[in-house]
Amino acid sequence: MKRMFVWSSLLLIVLVLLFAPSIWAADLTTISTQELKSKLDSKEKFLIVNALSDIEFAMEHIPGSINICVGNIKTTDRLPKDKETLIVFY
């Protein structure tokens, strides 16, 4: 009985690991550098987030972007409240 529980638990973990990323990525879109430049040039309203470390952000970043380290994305209060706002992570 214990062995059956272990195997069913492992199967559940594997299924979650296989299918969860596709669920999370459902709303993600990749844009090219040229598309980003076009958005910047057109003064379109959106947020650019550099998800690297503070040190890397200080060394170089896209002007107008903000820095939210990838480990803080889920807990930050710096993302827009309006769920329709386009957010570009790089």
Secondary structure as the mmCIF struct_conf table of DSSP 4:
data_model
#
loop_
_struct_conf.conf_type_id
_struct_conf.id
_struct_conf.beg_label_comp_id
_struct_conf.beg_label_asym_id
_struct_conf.beg_label_seq_id
_struct_conf.end_label_comp_id
_struct_conf.end_label_asym_id
_struct_conf.end_label_seq_id
HELX_RH_AL_P HELX_RH_AL_P1 LYS A 2 TRP A 24
HELX_RH_3T_P HELX_RH_3T_P1 ALA A 25 ASP A 27
HELX_RH_AL_P HELX_RH_AL_P2 THR A 33 ASP A 41
TURN_TY1_P TURN_TY1_P1 SER A 42 LYS A 43
STRN STRN1 LEU A 47 ASN A 50
BEND BEND1 LEU A 52 LEU A 52
HELX_RH_AL_P HELX_RH_AL_P3 ASP A 54 MET A 59
TURN_TY1_P TURN_TY1_P2 PRO A 63 GLY A 64
STRN STRN2 ILE A 66 ASN A 67
HELX_RH_3T_P HELX_RH_3T_P2 VAL A 70 ASN A 72
TURN_TY1_P TURN_TY1_P3 ILE A 73 THR A 75
BEND BEND2 ASP A 77 ASP A 77
BEND BEND3 LEU A 79 LEU A 79
BEND BEND4 LYS A 81 LYS A 81
TURN_TY1_P TURN_TY1_P4 LYS A 83 GLU A 84
BEND BEND5 THR A 85 THR A 85
STRN STRN3 ILE A 87 PHE A 89
#
